[in-house]
Amino acid sequence: METRTPSLHWLAQEIGFDTDLLRQFVYNRREHIHLEKKKKTNGQIRTITVPSKQFKNALRIINRRLLQPIGFHKCFYLKPKSSFYEMLRSHRQFYFTWTCDIDDFYPSISSRMIMNSLLAKGFDKENAELLTRLTTHNNQLPQGFPTSSSLAAFVLIPILDRLEGLYPNHKLFVSLYADNVAISAKFDPRRFKGTIIRVFQKYKFRLDKFSGLEREGVREIMGSVKKRGSGYLVARQYIRNLRDRIFSLSKDLEHANTKGFRKTVDSIRGKLAFVRTINANQFNSLARHCDRLHVALVLPKSNSLS
């Protein structure tokens, strides 16, 4: 599929990039990306497609100027001015919550699915083809591209529309944060399991990691957060691992100016920000841990979910 020059000129004008540079991103893709292997918490390996600095900058501008202004479904929470915290808060009014994951979420989204979602959003065929070529790799939506979460949100719109239709008659509330699915109701919603699975299967997605319900005590929410009564806690193992990483960092301060050290600091800060949004007491405990070890990582205090 050849990308037409008028589409390249259109995109260059929209994002303020040189046409020849965009043409390189389209036709010499492998020179502008590299693959990284990262281990998940369950031990499995995740492949991250990392764009070059220039390519990443172009993708960020495409996302900010062309994709995000279109808007997202109200039940999808991985979007600007929202968060995992907002996702959890949307389920607080329901007593029963049931969770699952979309298996191989990004790799399950093909170039054709992206193309169709862009056409549905009003892009003409030539421009949709160009954006699809720029934002996919090996006929898949790559993890690591700044545009991937927005495009995934567009692909999920028909699914969310169908699931939202269950609420008026059955009071079943469904929301997504990337590949995390949460279903809540004032009754046990597991009797709708078959219906929900079939809705996702129709759009080529498979659900797994279903978590059961308990009427009392601590319930696991999205793997790393637990619900107790009306409040939330970050899972004990998550906190323990984070404390260990902070301790290891405190023993490696002589490498503070290296790229690897700064990358570790950014990762830990992101995890601290997550804990802060879920439970203030747990965040404050980690802050004291940082202070004792003389590690300056703590973020400004903020409201949490609990």
C-alpha positions as CSV (number, residue, x, y, z in Angstrom):
1,M,0.0,0.0,0.0
2,E,1.6,3.2,-1.2
3,T,1.1,6.4,0.8
4,R,0.0,9.2,-1.4
5,T,1.9,12.5,-1.3
6,P,-1.2,14.7,-0.6
7,S,-1.8,12.7,2.6
8,L,1.8,13.3,3.7
9,H,1.4,17.0,3.0
10,W,-1.9,17.1,5.0
11,L,-0.3,15.4,8.0
12,A,2.9,17.5,7.8
13,Q,0.7,20.7,7.9
14,E,-1.4,19.4,10.7
15,I,1.4,18.5,13.1
16,G,4.1,20.9,11.8
17,F,6.6,18.3,10.7
18,D,8.7,18.0,7.6
19,T,7.1,15.9,4.8
20,D,10.4,14.1,4.0
21,L,10.8,13.1,7.6
22,L,7.3,11.7,7.8
23,R,8.0,9.8,4.6
24,Q,11.0,8.2,6.4
25,F,8.8,7.1,9.3
26,V,6.4,5.5,6.8
27,Y,8.9,3.7,4.5
28,N,12.0,3.3,6.7
29,R,10.2,2.3,9.9
30,R,12.8,-0.1,11.2
31,E,15.4,2.6,11.3
32,H,13.2,4.6,13.8
33,I,12.2,1.9,16.3
34,H,13.7,-0.8,18.5
35,L,12.2,-3.6,20.5
36,E,12.7,-4.1,24.3
37,K,11.7,-7.1,26.3
38,K,10.2,-6.5,29.7
39,K,9.1,-9.0,32.3
40,K,5.6,-8.7,33.7
41,T,4.8,-9.3,37.3
42,N,3.5,-12.8,36.5
43,G,6.9,-13.7,34.9
44,Q,5.7,-13.4,31.2
45,I,7.7,-11.3,28.7
46,R,6.1,-8.2,27.2
47,T,7.5,-6.7,24.0
48,I,7.7,-2.9,23.9
49,T,8.1,-1.1,20.6
50,V,10.2,2.0,21.3
51,P,10.1,4.8,18.7
52,S,13.1,7.0,18.1
53,K,13.1,10.5,19.7
54,Q,11.9,12.2,16.5
55,F,9.3,9.5,15.7
56,K,8.0,9.6,19.2
57,N,7.7,13.4,19.1
58,A,5.7,13.1,15.9
59,L,3.4,10.4,17.4
60,R,2.8,12.6,20.5
61,I,1.8,15.5,18.3
62,I,-0.5,13.3,16.3
63,N,-2.1,12.0,19.5
64,R,-2.5,15.5,21.0
65,R,-3.7,17.3,17.9
66,L,-5.6,14.7,15.9
67,L,-6.7,11.8,18.1
68,Q,-7.4,13.1,21.6
69,P,-9.6,16.1,20.5
70,I,-12.0,13.5,19.0
71,G,-13.1,12.4,22.5
72,F,-13.4,9.0,24.2
73,H,-16.2,6.8,25.4
74,K,-17.3,7.8,28.9
75,C,-16.7,4.2,30.2
76,F,-13.0,4.2,29.0
77,Y,-10.7,5.7,31.6
78,L,-7.2,5.6,30.1
79,K,-7.6,9.1,28.6
80,P,-6.6,12.7,29.4
81,K,-7.8,14.1,32.7
82,S,-8.7,10.6,34.0
83,S,-6.9,7.9,35.8
84,F,-7.0,4.4,37.4
85,Y,-8.3,6.2,40.5
86,E,-11.3,7.6,38.5
87,M,-12.0,4.1,37.2
88,L,-12.1,2.7,40.7
89,R,-14.2,5.6,42.0
90,S,-16.8,4.9,39.4
91,H,-17.5,1.6,41.0
92,R,-17.8,2.7,44.6
93,Q,-21.6,2.9,44.6
94,F,-21.9,-0.8,43.7
95,Y,-21.6,-3.6,46.3
96,F,-20.5,-6.3,43.8
97,T,-17.5,-5.9,41.5
98,W,-16.2,-8.5,39.1
99,T,-13.0,-8.1,37.1
100,C,-11.2,-9.6,34.2
101,D,-8.5,-8.8,31.6
102,I,-8.4,-8.6,27.8
103,D,-5.8,-11.2,26.8
104,D,-3.0,-9.8,24.6
105,F,-4.8,-6.5,24.3
106,Y,-2.6,-4.4,22.0
107,P,-1.4,-7.3,19.8
108,S,-5.1,-8.3,19.4
109,I,-5.8,-4.9,17.7
110,S,-4.9,-5.2,14.0
111,S,-4.2,-2.6,11.4
112,R,-7.6,-3.2,9.8
113,M,-9.3,-2.5,13.1
114,I,-7.4,0.8,13.5
115,M,-8.3,1.7,9.9
116,N,-12.0,1.0,10.4
117,S,-12.1,3.0,13.7
118,L,-10.4,6.0,12.0
119,L,-12.9,5.9,9.2
120,A,-15.7,5.7,11.7
121,K,-14.3,8.8,13.4
122,G,-14.5,10.8,10.1
123,F,-11.0,10.6,8.5
124,D,-11.1,10.1,4.8
125,K,-9.6,6.9,3.4
126,E,-6.2,8.2,2.3
127,N,-5.5,10.0,5.6
128,A,-6.8,7.0,7.6
129,E,-4.4,4.8,5.7
130,L,-1.5,7.1,6.5
131,L,-2.3,7.3,10.2
132,T,-2.7,3.5,10.3
133,R,0.7,2.9,8.7
134,L,2.4,5.4,11.1
135,T,0.8,4.1,14.3
136,T,1.0,0.3,13.8
137,H,3.9,-2.2,13.5
138,N,3.8,-5.7,12.1
139,N,0.0,-5.3,11.5
140,Q,-0.6,-4.7,15.2
141,L,-1.1,-1.9,17.6
142,P,2.3,-1.6,19.4
143,Q,2.9,-1.2,23.1
144,G,5.2,1.8,23.4
145,F,3.7,4.2,20.9
146,P,2.1,7.4,22.4
147,T,-0.9,6.9,20.0
148,S,-1.7,3.4,21.1
149,S,-4.1,4.0,24.0
150,S,-6.2,6.5,22.0
151,L,-6.5,4.2,19.1
152,A,-7.3,1.3,21.4
153,A,-10.1,3.4,22.9
154,F,-11.6,4.1,19.4
155,V,-11.6,0.3,18.6
156,L,-13.4,-0.5,21.9
157,I,-16.2,2.0,21.3
158,P,-18.6,-0.5,19.7
159,I,-18.0,-2.9,22.6
160,L,-18.6,-0.3,25.3
161,D,-21.8,0.9,23.5
162,R,-23.2,-2.7,23.6
163,L,-22.2,-3.2,27.2
164,E,-23.6,0.1,28.2
165,G,-26.9,-1.0,26.8
166,L,-27.1,-3.6,29.6
167,Y,-27.4,-0.9,32.3
168,P,-31.0,0.5,31.8
169,N,-32.6,-3.0,32.2
170,H,-30.1,-4.8,34.3
171,K,-28.2,-2.1,36.3
172,L,-24.9,-3.6,35.2
173,F,-22.1,-1.0,35.0
174,V,-19.0,-1.8,32.9
175,S,-15.8,0.3,32.6
176,L,-12.3,-0.2,31.1
177,Y,-8.8,1.0,31.9
178,A,-6.7,-0.2,29.0
179,D,-7.1,-4.0,29.2
180,N,-8.6,-4.1,32.7
181,V,-12.4,-4.7,32.7
182,A,-14.6,-4.0,35.7
183,I,-18.2,-5.0,36.0
184,S,-20.3,-3.9,38.9
185,A,-23.9,-4.3,40.1
186,K,-26.1,-4.4,43.2
187,F,-26.4,-8.2,42.6
188,D,-23.9,-10.9,41.5
189,P,-23.1,-10.0,37.8
190,R,-21.5,-13.3,37.0
191,R,-24.7,-14.6,35.4
192,F,-23.9,-12.2,32.6
193,K,-20.4,-13.7,32.1
194,G,-21.4,-15.6,28.9
195,T,-23.0,-12.5,27.4
196,I,-20.0,-10.3,28.1
197,I,-17.5,-12.9,26.7
198,R,-19.6,-13.1,23.5
199,V,-19.6,-9.3,23.0
200,F,-15.8,-9.2,23.3
201,Q,-15.4,-12.3,21.1
202,K,-17.4,-10.7,18.3
203,Y,-14.7,-8.0,18.1
204,K,-11.8,-10.5,18.2
205,F,-10.9,-10.1,21.9
206,R,-10.6,-12.8,24.5
207,L,-11.2,-12.3,28.2
208,D,-9.3,-14.1,31.0
209,K,-8.2,-13.7,34.6
210,F,-11.7,-13.5,36.0
211,S,-11.8,-12.8,39.7
212,G,-14.6,-14.0,41.9
213,L,-16.7,-12.0,44.3
214,E,-16.7,-12.0,48.1
215,R,-19.5,-10.3,50.0
216,E,-17.2,-9.3,52.9
217,G,-13.6,-8.5,53.7
218,V,-10.9,-7.7,51.3
219,R,-11.6,-8.1,47.5
220,E,-8.9,-7.9,44.9
221,I,-9.5,-5.1,42.3
222,M,-7.4,-5.0,39.1
223,G,-4.6,-7.1,40.5
224,S,-2.7,-4.6,42.5
225,V,-5.6,-2.9,44.5
226,K,-7.8,-4.3,47.1
227,K,-11.2,-3.1,48.4
228,R,-12.0,-3.1,52.1
229,G,-15.4,-1.8,52.9
230,S,-15.7,1.6,51.2
231,G,-12.0,2.1,51.0
232,Y,-9.1,0.8,48.9
233,L,-5.6,-0.6,49.6
234,V,-2.7,-1.2,47.4
235,A,-1.8,-4.9,47.5
236,R,0.8,-5.9,50.2
237,Q,3.1,-7.5,47.7
238,Y,3.1,-4.4,45.5
239,I,4.1,-2.2,48.5
240,R,6.8,-4.7,49.6
241,N,8.3,-4.8,46.1
242,L,8.3,-1.0,45.9
243,R,10.0,-0.7,49.3
244,D,12.7,-3.1,48.1
245,R,13.3,-1.1,45.0
246,I,13.6,2.1,47.0
247,F,16.1,0.4,49.3
248,S,18.1,-0.9,46.3
249,L,18.2,2.6,44.9
250,S,19.5,4.0,48.1
251,K,22.5,1.7,47.8
252,D,23.3,2.8,44.2
253,L,23.4,6.6,44.6
254,E,26.9,6.8,43.2
255,H,25.4,6.1,39.8
256,A,22.8,8.9,40.1
257,N,23.9,10.5,36.8
258,T,23.6,7.4,34.7
259,K,20.7,6.8,32.3
260,G,19.8,3.5,33.9
261,F,19.5,5.2,37.4
262,R,17.3,8.0,36.1
263,K,15.1,5.4,34.4
264,T,14.7,3.5,37.6
265,V,13.9,6.8,39.5
266,D,11.2,7.6,36.9
267,S,9.7,4.1,37.3
268,I,9.6,4.3,41.1
269,R,8.1,7.8,41.0
270,G,5.3,6.5,38.7
271,K,4.5,3.7,41.2
272,L,4.6,6.2,44.1
273,A,2.1,8.4,42.2
274,F,-0.1,5.4,41.8
275,V,0.0,4.5,45.5
276,R,-0.8,8.1,46.4
277,T,-4.0,8.1,44.4
278,I,-5.2,4.9,46.1
279,N,-4.3,5.2,49.7
280,A,-2.8,8.2,51.5
281,N,-1.6,6.2,54.6
282,Q,0.3,3.8,52.4
283,F,1.9,6.6,50.4
284,N,2.9,8.5,53.6
285,S,4.5,5.3,54.9
286,L,6.6,5.0,51.7
287,A,7.5,8.7,52.0
288,R,8.9,8.1,55.5
289,H,10.8,5.1,54.1
290,C,12.4,7.4,51.4
291,D,13.3,10.0,54.1
292,R,15.0,7.4,56.3
293,L,17.1,6.2,53.4
294,H,17.8,9.8,52.2
295,V,16.2,9.1,48.8
296,A,14.4,12.2,47.4
297,L,11.6,10.6,45.4
298,V,8.4,11.7,47.2
299,L,5.8,13.5,45.2
300,P,3.6,16.4,46.5
301,K,0.8,15.2,48.7
302,S,-2.6,14.8,47.0
303,N,-6.1,13.4,47.6
304,S,-6.3,9.6,47.5
305,L,-9.2,7.3,46.9
306,S,-9.4,6.2,50.5
